[in-house]
Amino acid sequence: MQFSFRTLSMFTAALCLLLSLVWGLAPQWLLSLWGIEFSFVAGLVARRTAVLFAAFSVISYLVRNAPPCATRNALSLGFVVGCWGLAVLGFAEWLAGHVGPGMLLAVGLELALGLAFFQTRRVSVELETAG
């Protein structure tokens, strides 16, 4: 299924806002889903991750109306690299037995979101070169 860049950006903004809230307010819930024990260090990293997700939410929302251009292409490729990189790391940690099967939910979402940005970027590049 092909999403418009606007729809994908708005979905990503909402997802990142939700993740920011969960990582900031209830990190132990996500960590337990992954089979990771909550600790002071995990909480510190979770709070910092919450701020990063808040930033990604703002960026995704503000770029939603951008026409096909180099900036939009860079943001899309950045999301592809980030999502697929996280998916590879998550899957590797699951295979190594460091995390529980809940990690596979995150891996699936990361793969799908990366693919959606990749497809949207590909369509944008085709529109740019055709125009």
Phi and psi in degrees as a GROMACS rama.xvg file:
@    title "Ramachandran Plot"
@    xaxis  label "Phi"
@    yaxis  label "Psi"
@TYPE xy
-99.2835  125.032  GLN-2
-101.193  149.862  PHE-3
-72.7926  156.772  SER-4
-59.6836  -39.4357  PHE-5
-61.349  -48.7001  ARG-6
-61.943  -45.1494  THR-7
-63.3492  -41.0092  LEU-8
-64.8037  -41.9336  SER-9
-68.2527  -39.4855  MET-10
-62.2121  -44.8883  PHE-11
-63.6962  -40.3589  THR-12
-61.3169  -44.1501  ALA-13
-66.8865  -43.4509  ALA-14
-62.4715  -44.9163  LEU-15
-66.3122  -36.0214  CYS-16
-63.9368  -44.5766  LEU-17
-60.8026  -46.4018  LEU-18
-63.1656  -37.0011  LEU-19
-61.1813  -44.2794  SER-20
-65.4268  -43.8705  LEU-21
-67.3019  -46.4202  VAL-22
-63.807  -33.0039  TRP-23
-80.9759  -35.212  GLY-24
-105.539  -28.4161  LEU-25
-143.028  54.0721  ALA-26
-61.7399  -28.7699  PRO-27
-62.6165  -28.4639  GLN-28
-66.3024  -49.7952  TRP-29
-64.1167  -43.5048  LEU-30
-61.3522  -40.5085  LEU-31
-67.3186  -33.8957  SER-32
-60.912  -34.0913  LEU-33
-89.6377  -2.85877  TRP-34
78.5995  29.3881  GLY-35
-113.499  133.354  ILE-36
-75.8869  136.91  GLU-37
-73.4649  138.679  PHE-38
-146.848  173.974  SER-39
-58.3403  -44.9926  PHE-40
-64.99  -43.9851  VAL-41
-61.66  -39.9589  ALA-42
-64.2894  -40.9175  GLY-43
-60.1452  -48.7794  LEU-44
-65.0092  -37.9666  VAL-45
-62.4381  -43.7038  ALA-46
-65.0517  -38.6492  ARG-47
-67.9287  -37.9788  ARG-48
-64.2091  -37.0379  THR-49
-59.2871  -41.8915  ALA-50
-67.1908  -39.5508  VAL-51
-62.1345  -43.3877  LEU-52
-64.9033  -34.4285  PHE-53
-63.6857  -41.8507  ALA-54
-63.4599  -44.0035  ALA-55
-62.5145  -34.3837  PHE-56
-63.6741  -47.4968  SER-57
-63.1817  -46.1408  VAL-58
-59.6051  -48.4329  ILE-59
-60.7898  -40.8881  SER-60
-68.4935  -43.3851  TYR-61
-72.4323  -23.2822  LEU-62
-92.5221  -0.026656  VAL-63
-57.3044  -29.4627  ARG-64
-101.362  8.42627  ASN-65
-66.6606  136.116  ALA-66
-74.4125  165.871  PRO-67
-56.4448  121.551  PRO-68
-160.913  175.724  CYS-69
-61.7298  -37.9538  ALA-70
-65.5537  -46.8032  THR-71
-62.8518  -39.5202  ARG-72
-62.4163  -43.6338  ASN-73
-63.7288  -43.4126  ALA-74
-63.0794  -42.4661  LEU-75
-63.3277  -46.1475  SER-76
-65.4175  -34.4805  LEU-77
-62.1306  -42.3294  GLY-78
-66.945  -37.5822  PHE-79
-61.1888  -51.0308  VAL-80
-61.5454  -44.8638  VAL-81
-63.3903  -48.1814  GLY-82
-65.3526  -47.4908  CYS-83
-70.3748  -33.7033  TRP-84
-63.7832  -44.57  GLY-85
-63.1654  -38.3361  LEU-86
-63.6142  -44.2579  ALA-87
-63.1065  -46.2135  VAL-88
-62.3992  -44.6696  LEU-89
-62.2908  -43.0375  GLY-90
-65.9247  -40.8274  PHE-91
-62.7771  -42.3027  ALA-92
-65.3364  -36.9279  GLU-93
-66.5365  -45.0046  TRP-94
-60.7148  -36.4472  LEU-95
-76.3581  -8.30345  ALA-96
81.7493  15.5156  GLY-97
-82.4782  -19.1681  HIS-98
-135.639  161.594  VAL-99
-84.6517  179.164  GLY-100
-65.4637  -15.9666  PRO-101
-60.7551  -23.8087  GLY-102
-62.9297  -29.1915  MET-103
-65.4011  -26.9828  LEU-104
-63.4297  -46.1997  LEU-105
-63.6031  -42.8517  ALA-106
-60.2181  -45.1007  VAL-107
-62.0634  -43.0958  GLY-108
-65.041  -41.1034  LEU-109
-65.0014  -41.5773  GLU-110
-62.7568  -45.2545  LEU-111
-65.0273  -44.4038  ALA-112
-65.8029  -41.1959  LEU-113
-61.492  -42.8103  GLY-114
-63.9261  -41.2405  LEU-115
-61.9955  -43.8872  ALA-116
-67.3353  -36.639  PHE-117
-63.4548  -45.8231  PHE-118
-66.3885  -41.2058  GLN-119
-64.2901  -40.342  THR-120
-64.1961  -42.4117  ARG-121
-61.106  -43.9391  ARG-122
-63.5515  -40.8452  VAL-123
-62.0217  -42.3926  SER-124
-65.7271  -40.0624  VAL-125
-63.7237  -39.3759  GLU-126
-65.8768  -40.3005  LEU-127
-63.8332  -45.6027  GLU-128
-72.9994  -27.8773  THR-129
-75.7369  -27.8032  ALA-130
